[in-house]
């Protein structure tokens, strides 16, 4: 190929992959093995001492996973990536590199309910403290910064309401505070939004959702933008201080603009162990090949469904940034001009009971706790994904008692609208 930079669709098919050198297989093989043979004792020692790159044990790295990592890093515009077992695992591994007991991180209040629960409760046992901020009020992030702040965490498109976050504005706050901005880009995928282009230092995904796209494999990924100076002020000793387990190597000095991805692998994944199965990596890689085609269909369908719901007498309101009168429409035009995503919410005039009733009457939509599938999905967050929150917190996170969340698939939009029409009429 010439010096031309490949386009997004080309990268989605080819990035990181080559025909297998031994067999000539064109599809990336599933290297279903626990471990790898060393050339000799010196080779083994150099791998364990981080003096050479190579395969040791699938908990730390695997050739199938490596193709997935390189492909997502290319799509996101990052320097390196690390695949792990789930999106939740990605968040644990990222924050383990940044926070010591007693440290704080700021998180946008509009997040996936599972992340709110993880940040509020599970992370307490590590001594990590979350401080909540309102993504609709950038000054709330500025006010939340303290000397203990080590990171800011947001979603590019927030789950469940589908609201668009002003990444650049929050990135400015993070730069001023001298901390990295972490962006969960699960609902957008890099096809719609590339957070690194707008100031993100770290991007995470649940690969289970739109990147894999078929609801058949769990996975998560961490992308290092290569933009943050980990040596500043001694804030991040995991990266800037000598690592005793690796003969005093300073990861930031040794690995430069992909030091964070290395730290996540050799300090996080190695010791915490949330490894991604090579089979799941293969399945997700296959899904990514059609990401551009699927995401555009998802978005086109979602806009049509949102427009239908906005005109239905049983619907009180629709929260979809792709609608011209939505409060996030201007941000959608700026950050996601190809489409405002496929996950959004709407409120029913009948409140909580109407939401619970609706999901039982839909026939084509699957009632389950997932998004980003080829199939259209529905859930009532207040009784499921956000049920652990009190009513006030549910409303603040966009999951009030009258709210229903849809994840629009790639079926014919007329069939989706017909299913919603019969369920709303019933």
Number of C-alpha atoms within 10 A of each C-alpha: 5 5 5 6 9 14 9 17 17 13 19 24 17 14 21 18 18 13 12 12 8 6 8 10 11 11 13 21 15 17 17 13 11 12 15 12 10 14 8 8 8 10 16 16 13 13 15 17 14 16 13 12 11 17 18 17 14 21 19 22 24 26 18 23 27 19 21 27 23 22 24 29 24 21 20 25 18 25 18 24 29 30 36 33 23 20 23 19 23 28 24 19 24 24 19 19 18 22 23 18 13 12 18 23 23 24 24 24 22 30 24 19 24 13 17 22 16 15 20 15 14 14 16 14 9 14 14 20 21 23 18 20 22 15 23 15 11 17 14 15 20 17 10 16 21 14 9 14 23 23 22 28 26 25 30 28 32 26 24 28 25 29 30 28 23 22 23 16 14 25 23 17 20 26 13 11 17 18 24 23 26 30 26 27 23 27 27 29 27 25 23 23 25 22 29 25 15 16 22 28 24 25 30 24 30 28 30 26 25 29 32 28 25 19 18 13 20 20 26 26 30 31 31 28 25 21 18 21 18 26 16 12 10 11 20 19 20 22 27 21 18 16 15 9 11 14 10 10 19 20 25 23 15 14 15 16 20 21 24 31 25 22 22 27 25 18 19 22 26 17 13 15 15 22 23 26 24 23 16 21 31 22 19 26 27 20 21 25 20 16 23 19 13 22 27 19 21 28 22 21 23 28 22 16 20 24 16 15 21 17 12 14 12 15 17 17 18 22 24 29 27 31 18 12 11 14 15 21 20 16 18 27 16 12 25 23 14 17 23 32 33 31 29 27 26 23 23 22 16 13 15 18 12 19 24 19 15 20 22 14 17 21 13 17 21 17 17 13 12 17 28 30 22 21 18 23 23 24 27 28 24 26 16 12 19 25 15 15 17 11 15 10 16 20 17 13 23 27 31 22 23 23 31 27 26 27 26 30 28 21 15 10 19 11 11 22 19 14 17 21 15 13 16 20 12 10
